Amino acid sequence: MAAVAVVLAGGVGRRLGAGRPKQLVDVGGRPVLAHAIDAFDTHRGIDEVVVVMASGHLREAAAIAAPFRKTAAVIEGGETRTASTVAALGALSGRPDDDRVLFHDAARPFVDHGVIGRVLDALDGGEAVAVGLPASDTMVVVEDGVVVSMPPRETMTRFQTPQGFRLGTIRKAYELAQADPALRATDDCGIVHRYLPDVPIRVVPGSERNLKVTQPLDVVVAEHLAGEDRR
């Protein structure tokens, strides 16, 4: 059972306001994308890494990925997260259904080996795995600016990545999703949950360090974490 990490770097980072994709922004002396690839490249349970990059930035991404020995391909992503995952599945089309695939947001540069290992271990006996942390804030459902419900906080979980799957499972889920004209999803576990509802999605613990660099303040926090790592 081979394991492939897909690092999804298809976003352009408009909310960050850096004038370039957030994956290419330097944190701790090297691009965010390099941090993310490095975590999987150095994990003994990962066999290959595939990078999915935003259109127009393939050359930069390829240069960043080149030094990592497990880099198998750098391919162009789509306009949405879903389209980028579909592109990655196309690149993995020759692999057997029993292989394990982990989809990770390149904008999470500090994913660690512990998180990656927990996902891989959970896939030994499962088909779909999410990474999550308990919600620390009160969560509410709002419609038209008015609170309509307050789910119990202890039932709420904040999802992170990587999300892991048996390749055959995520392939089947996306086949069904692409046939649905009303398709709307923000992550890959959402696709499995909606189109393969009988497949249980296990949740393993994430890490507070596994933050997503999205807003300008996130870069400040990321620089602090990178500085801690150097020390």
Backbone as a ProteinNet text record, in pm:
[ID]
protein_1_A
[PRIMARY]
MAAVAVVLAGGVGRRLGAGRPKQLVDVGGRPVLAHAIDAFDTHRGIDEVVVVMASGHLREAAAIAAPFRKTAAVIEGGETRTASTVAALGALSGRPDDDRVLFHDAARPFVDHGVIGRVLDALDGGEAVAVGLPASDTMVVVEDGVVVSMPPRETMTRFQTPQGFRLGTIRKAYELAQADPALRATDDCGIVHRYLPDVPIRVVPGSERNLKVTQPLDVVVAEHLAGEDRR
[TERTIARY]
85	0	88.2	111.9	192	113.5	184.8	122.2	174.7	82.4	117.3	60.2	141.1	94.2	71.8	-47.6	-79.1	-82.7	9.9	16.2	-57.1	-171.5	-258.7	-221.8	-166.6	-120.7	-187.8	-314.4	-383.2	-439.5	-447.1	-504.8	-412.7	-471.3	-391.1	-374.9	-439	-413.3	-457.1	-575.5	-620.6	-638.8	-686.2	-708.7	-578.7	-468.4	-340.2	-287.4	-323.3	-283.5	-135.5	-68.7	76.1	112	13.7	41.3	90.7	97.7	137.8	76	71.8	12.9	78.9	-3.8	49.8	149.1	139.4	232.2	375.1	390.1	522.4	580.7	502	549.6	652.5	760.3	863.9	821.7	844.2	824.3	945	1013.8	1131.5	1241.8	1250.8	1360.4	1336.3	1218.7	1188.3	1038.5	995.5	854	765.7	643.8	544.6	534.2	534.3	523.9	637.4	757.8	872.8	855.4	804.2	778.4	682.4	574.1	471.5	526.6	599.5	656.3	754	834.9	937.8	878.9	764.5	703.2	673.1	628.6	595.4	719.2	809	930	1014.5	1011.8	1095.1	1021.7	897.1	822.4	842.6	886.1	921.7	800.9	680.1	561.8	510.4	565.7	523.9	620.4	565.8	648.6	673	570	582.8	503.8	542.6	472.2	434.6	308.9	260.3	217.7	265.5	231.2	133.8	24.3	-74.8	-68.3	-25.7	3.5	-92.8	-113.4	-199.8	-144.9	-236.3	-199.1	-108.7	-6.2	85.3	203.9	207.8	316.3	383.9	364.1	420.6	573.1	635.8	782.4	838.5	776.7	823.7	803.6	688.2	659.7	754.8	782.9	875.1	1014.5	1058.5	1190.7	1195.5	1085	1079	1076.7	1003.3	985.7	1105.6	1186.5	1294.6	1392.3	1432.9	1531.6	1479.2	1349.1	1292.9	1286.6	1349.5	1370.1	1240.8	1135.4	1012	915.5	953.4	865.6	849.2	725.4	697	645	574.5	517.1	475.3	478.5	421.6	324.3	196.2	93.9	10.4	-60.5	-144.3	-278.2	-321.8	-450.8	-563.7	-682.4	-799.8	-836.5	-951.9	-994.7	-1052.3	-1088	-1143.3	-1063.7	-1085.2	-1020.2	-1062.6	-1190	-1241	-1171.9	-1157	-1093.4	-946.5	-880.4	-740.3	-727.5	-820.5	-818.2	-843.1	-935.3	-962.7	-837.4	-764	-639.1	-539.4	-531.6	-440	-482.2	-611.3	-659.6	-627.3	-630.4	-591.1	-445.2	-360.7	-217.9	-191.9	-286	-271.1	-353.5	-397.8	-492.4	-438.3	-308.4	-253	-230	-260.2	-232.5	-349.2	-320.6	-427.5	-518.2	-642	-741.7	-703.3	-617.7	-583.9	-474.8	-412.8	-311.4	-374.6	-291.2	-336.2	-292.7	-382	-349.3	-388.7	-297.5	-320.8	-324	-433.8	-446.8	-420.6	-322.3	-282.2	-279.4	-329.1	-322.6	-179.4	-124	12.1	21.4	-91.9	-92.8	-82.1	-67.9	-42.1	103.5	196.7	337.9	394.7	322.8	381.6	314.4	256.7	207.9	327	307.4	421.8	406.8	512.6	514.1	412.1	383	283.1	146.6	105.2	-24.8	-27.2	77	83.6	77.6	150.8	152.5	16.8	-56.2	-189.1	-285.3	-274.6	-360.3	-326	-198.7	-157.1	-199.5	-182.9	-221.3	-371.6	-451.1	-596.3	-641.1	-563.9	-599	-566	-489	-460.4	-588.6	-686.7	-812.6	-933.1	-911.8	-1023.1	-1012.4	-1114.8	-1121.3	-1109.1	-1142.6	-1138.8	-1103.1	-1012.2	-963.1	-952.8	-1003.9	-991.2	-903.1	-847.8	-769	-848	-863.4	-944.7	-900.6	-948	-925.9	-1060.5	-1080.6	-1206.6	-1223.8	-1346.8	-1374.6	-1358.6	-1287.3	-1267.8	-1365	-1424.8	-1522.1	-1664.1	-1759.5	-1899.5	-1933.6	-1996.1	-2030	-2180	-2216.7	-2357.1	-2385.4	-2511	-2557.7	-2633.9	-2592.7	-2650.2	-2714.8	-2834.7	-2903.7	-2955.8	-2921.5	-2964.1	-2928.6	-2810.2	-2762.5	-2824.2	-2898.8	-2966.1	-2925.9	-2897.1	-2863.2	-2987.6	-2975.2	-3089.5	-3069.2	-2942.3	-2918.1	-2779	-2760.5	-2632.8	-2598.3	-2526.9	-2488.8	-2400.2	-2412.2	-2325.3	-2178.5	-2102	-1962.5	-1883.1	-1917.8	-1842.2	-1860.8	-1960.8	-1979.2	-1910.8	-1852.3	-1793.5	-1643.3	-1596.1	-1454.7	-1406.5	-1288.1	-1226.6	-1139.9	-1173.7	-1096.4	-967.4	-862.8	-736.4	-706	-587	-539.7	-404.1	-357.2	-405.6	-534.1	-608	-718.6	-676.8	-698.1	-647.4	-757.2	-729	-828.8	-761.5	-836.9	-802.8	-832.2	-742.7	-755.1	-885.7	-926.3	-1050.7	-1171.8	-1168.6	-1281.1	-1294.4	-1185.5	-1193.8	-1220.4	-1172.2	-1203.9	-1354.9	-1416.4	-1559.9	-1639.7	-1599.7	-1670.8	-1667.9	-1552.9	-1543.3	-1613.1	-1619.3	-1697.8	-1844.3	-1896.7	-2035.2	-2051.7	-1955.4	-1963.4	-1963.8	-1880.1	-1870.5	-1996.2	-2077	-2202.6	-2316.4	-2287.6	-2389.1	-2375.7	-2473.6	-2464.1	-2470.5	-2517.5	-2528.4	-2409.5	-2298.8	-2182	-2130.2	-2115.5	-2051.4	-1976.5	-1847.7	-1768.3	-1645.7	-1598.4	-1478.5	-1361.2	-1387.4	-1278	-1316.1	-1218.7	-1238.1	-1322	-1311.5	-1398.6	-1544.8	-1569	-1705.3	-1761.4	-1676.1	-1718.2	-1755.1	-1671	-1699.8	-1825.8	-1839.6	-1956.4	-2085.7	-2081.6	-2204.3	-2236.3	-2135.4	-2162	-2139.1	-2070.2	-2055	-2090.6	-2217	-2255.9	-2236.2	-2222.6	-2203	-2055.9	-1967.5	-1825.3	-1797.2	-1755.9	-1725.2	-1596.8	-1599	-1481.9	-1425.6	-1313.5	-1249.1	-1182.4	-1181	-1115.4	-1002	-881.2	-764.7	-721.3	-650	-612.4	-516.3	-541.1	-452.3	-355.2	-311.7	-214.5	-244	-228.9	-248.9	-143.7	-28.4	75.9	40.3	-53.7	-89.7	-186.1	-148.9	-236	-232.8	-337.3	-346.1	-313.3	-216.5	-176.3	-274.9	-364.2	-470.3	-475.2	-467.6	-475	-335.9	-315.4	-183.5	-132.1	-219.8	-175.8	-119.6	-169.1	-119.5	28.7	72.8	214.1	300.2	251.3	323.7	337.4	228.3	231.3	324.3	316.8	401.2	549.4	583.6	723.2	769.1	682.7	716.4	741.2	654.1	671.4	799.4	827.6	951.6	1073.8	1065.5	1175	1195	1085	1095	1162.7	1128.8	1189.1	1339.3	1380.9	1524.2	1600.2	1536.8	1601.9	1607.9
-119.5	0	124.1	177.7	299.7	417.4	521.4	643	763.5	841.7	961.2	1083.7	1185.8	1313.1	1410.2	1466.8	1569.4	1702.9	1791.4	1923.8	2020.9	2068.3	2151.7	2298.9	2356.7	2495.2	2575.8	2546.9	2608.1	2746.1	2788.2	2918.2	3033	3152.9	3271.1	3366.4	3339.1	3413.6	3559.1	3589.6	3728.7	3789.1	3708.5	3761.1	3800.1	3738.2	3770.3	3905.1	3943.4	4073	4086.3	3973.9	3977.7	4003.3	4005.8	4029.2	3907.2	3792.9	3666.5	3553.8	3433.3	3322.8	3305.2	3280.5	3271.3	3156.9	3055.5	2943.1	2984.5	3096.5	3142.4	3247.9	3291.1	3390.1	3325.1	3395.2	3342.2	3351.3	3243.8	3238.1	3166.7	3232.4	3169.5	3144.3	3229.7	3219.5	3128.9	3067.2	2986.8	2987.4	2955.9	2966.4	2873.5	2919	2837.7	2699.7	2696.3	2570	2475.3	2526.5	2442.2	2377.2	2452.9	2396.8	2277.9	2297.5	2193.3	2067.9	2084.9	1968.8	1895.6	1971.1	1912.9	1818.4	1853.7	1769.5	1630.1	1620.5	1489.7	1421	1499.3	1442.6	1371.5	1421.5	1364.4	1261.5	1233.6	1132.6	996.1	900.1	769.9	693.5	732	662.5	711.9	822.3	880	837	786.9	738.4	844.8	925	1026.3	1150.5	1262.4	1388.7	1446.6	1485.2	1553.1	1693.2	1793.5	1932.9	1982.6	2042.1	2100.5	2251.9	2321.6	2465.2	2548.4	2672.3	2765.9	2794.5	2814.1	2844	2967.4	2959.3	3070.6	3068.7	2972.3	2968.6	2831.2	2752.9	2617.3	2619	2711.6	2714.2	2742.7	2838	2869	2750	2686.8	2572.2	2457.2	2434.5	2326.6	2351.4	2477.5	2510.8	2486.9	2517.1	2495.1	2345.8	2269.4	2125.8	2042.1	2093.7	2013.9	1953.3	2023.2	1964.8	1847.8	1829.6	1724.5	1593.3	1491.6	1367.9	1292	1312.4	1237.9	1307.5	1423.6	1494.1	1412.2	1373.1	1292.5	1376.5	1484.9	1568.1	1702.2	1804.4	1935.1	1965.4	1972.8	1986.5	2112	2153.1	2272.7	2239.1	2323.1	2303.7	2370.2	2361.3	2423.2	2553.1	2608	2735.2	2719.3	2596.2	2569.6	2459.4	2445.2	2335.9	2201.9	2188.7	2064.4	2032.8	2134	2112.5	2073.1	2126.7	2091.2	1946.8	1902	1762.4	1670.5	1708.2	1628.6	1618.1	1727.8	1725.4	1628.3	1629.1	1537.1	1392.4	1365.8	1229.4	1183.3	1275.5	1240.1	1200	1271.2	1237.7	1103.1	1057.7	930	819	839.7	747.2	605.5	589	455.3	377.3	436.5	371	282.8	178.3	88.6	155.3	107.2	164.8	154.3	59.1	37.9	132.4	207.6	303.6	408.4	468.6	575.3	709.3	808	941.3	1043.6	1136.2	1242.5	1375.8	1450.7	1582.8	1689.2	1775.8	1875.6	2014.7	2113.6	2252.7	2302.7	2349.6	2404	2521.9	2589.2	2705.5	2667.2	2538.2	2492.2	2443.8	2535.3	2499	2419.3	2414.1	2353	2222.5	2151.7	2017.6	1932.5	1848.8	1773.8	1623.9	1550.8	1407.5	1333.5	1385.6	1321.1	1319.5	1433.5	1442.5	1351.6	1358	1274.8	1127.2	1088.4	949.3	901.6	988.4	949.2	924.8	1005.5	984.9	852.6	827.3	702.7	580.9	586.6	473.8	447.8	555	539.5	479.6	504.6	450	301.4	246.7	103.7	21.7	75.2	2.1	83.4	193	278.9	328	402	453.2	604.3	674.5	820.4	870.5	967	1018.6	1170.4	1236.1	1380.9	1412.3	1532.1	1583.2	1697	1694	1797.2	1834.9	1951.8	2001.3	2045.8	2028.3	2074.5	2225.6	2268.8	2411.6	2476.7	2589	2659.2	2775.7	2820.2	2929.2	2872.9	2952.7	2916.8	2924.2	2820.4	2814.7	2837.5	2920.4	2949.5	2941.2	2914.5	2916.9	3047.2	3124	3255.5	3258.8	3310.5	3331.8	3475.1	3546	3685.7	3770.5	3744.9	3825.6	3793.8	3683.6	3646.4	3504.9	3483.8	3351.2	3262.7	3147.4	3055.6	2928.5	2895.5	2779.9	2788.2	2718	2712.3	2566.6	2501.2	2361.4	2352	2244.7	2227.4	2231.2	2316	2334	2203.1	2115.3	1991.1	1896.6	1923.6	1839.9	1898.7	2017.9	2087.3	2057.7	2040.4	2014.6	2102.4	2160.4	2240.4	2148.7	2137	2051.3	2119.2	2037.8	2078.5	1982.7	1990.5	1890.1	1841.2	1725	1647.5	1569.5	1543.4	1449.5	1328.8	1209.5	1088.9	995.2	923.6	834.3	714.5	606.2	503.4	562.4	541.5	606.5	569.7	443.3	401.9	472.9	502.2	570.2	713.9	787.6	927.4	938.1	841.9	839.7	827.5	730	706.1	828.1	890.1	1007.6	1120.7	1141.3	1250	1217.3	1091.5	1053.7	1092.9	1063.8	1099.6	1250.7	1317.5	1462.1	1535.8	1490.2	1559.1	1543.6	1443.4	1424.5	1506.9	1577.8	1655.8	1803.2	1860.7	2001.5	2097	2048.2	2133.2	2117.1	2062.4	2036	2163.1	2156.3	2261.9	2195.5	2222.3	2160.6	2244.8	2241.8	2315.7	2224.8	2095.3	2002.7	1863.4	1772.8	1639.6	1548.5	1564.8	1487.3	1525.1	1651.5	1694.3	1621.2	1594.4	1519.9	1376.6	1311.9	1174.4	1170.6	1264.3	1266.4	1281	1363.1	1388.3	1276.1	1224.8	1131.7	985.5	959.7	822.4	821.6	848.7	866.4	742.4	625.7	503.9	482.1	564.4	552.1	633.9	570.8	647.2	728.4	850.4	937.2	946.4	883.6	889.4	1023.8	1072.1	1199.1	1172.5	1215.4	1200.7	1340.1	1348.9	1480.6	1556	1684.8	1772.5	1841.7	1961.9	2037.1	2185.8	2258.5	2403.5	2470.5	2408	2463.2	2449	2363	2334.4	2440.7	2567.4	2677.6	2697.9	2762.9	2793.9	2941.1	2969	3106.5	3164.8	3249.2	3305.7	3457.9	3509.5	3653.2	3707.6	3839.3	3897.1	3862	3855.1	3822	3679.9	3591.8	3453.5	3447.9	3540.6	3543.9	3578.6	3669.4	3706.5	3585.1	3512.3	3392.3	3287.9	3271.6	3173.3	3206.9	3333.8	3373.5	3340.5	3359.5	3326.5	3176.8	3095.6	2950.3	2906.8	2967.9	2933.3	2969.3	3082.8	3124	3027.1	2976.5	2875.6	2749.7	2709.1	2589	2606.7	2724.9	2749.9	2744.4	2797.2	2796.6	2656.2
0	0	0	-117.2	-127.9	-71.7	-32.7	19.2	-57.2	-112.6	-189.8	-119.6	-104.4	-50.8	-165.8	-171.6	-271	-199.2	-234.8	-173.5	-266	-219.3	-301.7	-284.1	-388	-384.2	-494.4	-518.8	-631.9	-606.1	-478.1	-447.6	-484.3	-496	-532.2	-414.3	-301.7	-179.2	-181	-235.8	-241.9	-102.6	-7.2	128.1	197	158	219.8	172.5	49.7	-2.5	-31.1	-61.8	-84.5	-230.1	-318.3	-459.8	-533.9	-467.2	-528.2	-446.7	-501.7	-425.8	-289.5	-187.3	-50.4	-35.7	-122.5	-114	-147.6	-218.5	-261.4	-167.7	-69.7	26.5	119.5	148.8	237.8	384	455.1	599.6	658.3	749.1	806.7	705.9	602.5	507.5	388.7	378.6	259.9	234.4	111.2	77.4	160.9	183.6	253.8	189	56.4	-15.7	20.3	35.8	69.6	206.1	301.9	434.7	424.8	347.9	337.7	270.1	161.3	91.7	182.7	254.5	339.9	443.7	499.1	602.1	550.1	425.5	368.4	311.4	253.8	195.8	301.4	423.5	529.4	614.5	583	658.7	593.6	671.9	613.9	559.6	599.6	550.9	416.9	367.3	239	129.9	20	-90.8	-198	-227.8	-332.5	-293.1	-353.2	-332.5	-468.7	-482.9	-603.5	-562.6	-633.9	-604.9	-710.8	-666.4	-757.4	-739.9	-844.8	-834	-917	-871.9	-943.8	-1083.9	-1176.4	-1314.4	-1320.5	-1403.6	-1420.4	-1327.3	-1234.4	-1136.6	-1130.3	-1235.2	-1234.8	-1227.6	-1300	-1302.2	-1162.7	-1090.9	-956	-862.4	-874.1	-788.4	-817.9	-945.2	-982.5	-927	-928	-873.6	-722.8	-653.3	-508.6	-477.4	-558.6	-531.8	-575.4	-667.3	-726.6	-626	-520.3	-428.6	-344.9	-339.5	-255	-333	-277.3	-353.1	-382.5	-304.5	-326.9	-423.2	-474	-567.9	-695.1	-723.8	-842.3	-958	-926.3	-1032.2	-974.4	-1060.3	-1029.4	-1142	-1109.9	-1213.3	-1189.2	-1292.1	-1282.8	-1219.1	-1126.3	-1061.5	-1136.4	-1079	-1139	-1069.7	-1106.2	-1050.1	-909.5	-870.7	-738.9	-671.3	-540.7	-466.6	-526.2	-556.9	-614.3	-746.5	-832.3	-962.3	-946.1	-845.3	-822	-775.2	-691.4	-649.1	-768	-854.9	-974.7	-1061.2	-1074	-1151	-1088.2	-956.1	-887.8	-908.2	-901.2	-923.3	-1064.7	-1160.4	-1296.4	-1302.9	-1227.6	-1225.5	-1158.9	-1074.9	-1004.1	-1067.7	-1189.9	-1252.7	-1269.5	-1278.6	-1298.9	-1170.5	-1057.3	-929.5	-885.4	-806	-760.1	-657.2	-650	-560.5	-413.3	-379	-238.7	-188	-278	-234.6	-142.8	-59.1	29.6	-28.4	-22.2	-72.4	33.9	61.1	158	85.2	102.5	41.3	147.8	119.9	219	157.2	233	189.2	201.3	91.8	96	191.3	216	304.7	451.9	482	619.2	624.7	649.1	636.8	753.7	867.6	986.4	1026.4	930.8	961.6	1004.3	1107.1	1158.2	1132.7	1160.8	1135.9	1220.9	1339.9	1423.9	1359.5	1305.2	1237.3	1115.1	1033.5	913.1	950.6	1053.3	1096.4	1145.3	1215	1263.4	1147.5	1043.5	925.9	857.9	837.3	772.8	854.5	986.1	1071.5	1063.5	1062.9	1056.6	923.8	817.3	686	675.1	769.5	765.2	775.4	848	861.6	821.3	749.2	710.8	568.1	525.3	388.2	379.2	487.9	486.2	625.6	631	759.5	752.1	855.5	869.1	988.5	988.9	1101	1163.7	1296.3	1358.5	1497.8	1540.7	1676.8	1733.9	1864.3	1924.6	1907.2	1884.9	1873.5	2010.2	2015.4	2141.4	2158.3	2049.3	2053.9	2050.4	2094.7	2077.6	1929.5	1876.3	1734.5	1717.1	1621	1595.7	1446.8	1413.5	1275.5	1255	1153.1	1129.2	990.9	985.1	856.7	853	746.7	730.4	851.9	909	1019.6	1154	1161.9	1286.2	1326	1454.8	1504.4	1501.8	1435.6	1426.5	1506.8	1540.2	1625.6	1685.6	1798.5	1867.8	1895.1	1803.7	1827.2	1951.4	2029.6	2146	2105	2171.9	2133.4	2138.3	2234.3	2248.9	2130.8	2045.3	1926.3	1802.9	1816.1	1702.7	1692.6	1569.9	1543.5	1429.2	1444.9	1338	1252.5	1126.6	1037.1	993.8	980.9	922	806.5	754	658.8	709.2	663.4	548.9	578.9	472.6	476.1	394.1	448.2	383.2	337.1	228.9	170	104.9	96.4	-0.1	-137.1	-229.7	-359.8	-429.9	-420.1	-483.7	-426.1	-296.3	-231.3	-279.4	-280.5	-321.8	-472.5	-548.6	-692.4	-713.1	-644.4	-659.7	-615.8	-505.1	-455.7	-557.5	-620.8	-717.5	-848.8	-885.3	-1002.8	-983.9	-865.1	-836	-825.4	-764.9	-746.8	-880	-972.1	-1101.4	-1185.4	-1153	-1224.7	-1163.7	-1055.3	-984.6	-1022.7	-1094.2	-1133.6	-1014.9	-900	-781.2	-687.6	-739.3	-656.8	-591	-457	-380.4	-265.8	-254.6	-148.1	-121.8	3.6	39.5	71.3	87.4	112.6	64.4	70.9	13.3	102.5	234.5	323.1	301	267.1	236.6	115.5	17.2	-101.2	-63	16	58.3	143.2	236.2	324.6	245.5	141.1	65.2	-33	-101.9	-211.5	-175.6	-66.1	-16.5	132.4	164.9	305	391.5	331.5	410	448.7	394.6	429	554.8	664	785.6	768.8	819.4	814.8	956.7	978	1108.9	1128.6	1252.5	1283.8	1382.3	1344.6	1432.3	1477.8	1591	1643.5	1552.7	1539.8	1465.6	1559	1521.8	1600.5	1587.9	1698.8	1693.8	1604.8	1587.9	1500.8	1352.5	1323.6	1184.6	1132.3	1149.2	1109.4	958.6	909.8	767.1	746.3	659.9	631.9	531.1	581	497.2	507.4	629	653.5	686.7	673	703.5	843.5	942.8	1078	1084.1	997.6	996.7	960.6	876.9	839.1	960.8	1044.3	1166.1	1257.8	1275.8	1360.2	1299.1	1167.3	1099.8	1115.5	1105.8	1125.1	1267.7	1363.5	1502.1	1516.8	1457.3	1465.7	1396	1281.2	1209	1292.8	1362.7	1448.3	1563.6	1619.9	1726.4	1674.3	1552.4	1494.2	1475.9	1431.3	1411.3	1543.7	1649.3	1780	1839.6
[MASK]
+++++++++++++++++++++++++++++++++++++++++++++++++++++++++++++++++++++++++++++++++++++++++++++++++++++++++++++++++++++++++++++++++++++++++++++++++++++++++++++++++++++++++++++++++++++++++++++++++++++++++++++++++++++++++++++++++++++++

